[in-house]
Amino acid sequence: MNYQYLDSPVGRLRLVSDGKHLTAIEWEQRQAIDPDDTEKTDPALSACAKQLREYFAGERRSFDLPLSPTGTEFQKNVWAALKAIPYGKLRSYRDIAESLDNPKAVRAVGAANGRNPIPIVVPCHRVIGSDGSLTGFAGGLEAKKVLLKLEGAI
């Protein structure tokens, strides 16, 4: 695995790739770092860092990156539904479940959303509770607020 760090308005992120595809974006507080590990970048990571910088500068609304998240078929379907949420728009867990033709899967959608390995690029921050509340987010609710304010969603 290759990785590089990116300082951002939501904290220090570790971008991870398999050499060809982005496989994860990790929040600083959740990184399991091997002290003997050294940063090694590649074209996928360089492209990701560039596009994230553009996003945080308000110059990019969507990402065009080679992705390879690891997950179950259901999780991958949820993550595909997340990618379909337009910039600056919000959806509820119920909306996502209904878009998958499985309206009773609200909790499973929430669990899959929480396991999204590529946050921001796969915009799990755009998912809120059915009552309109900001719900849990791996990067913390403050980071979620920053991202949603950046996009003009709140």
Disulfide bonds with the S-S distance in Angstrom:
none
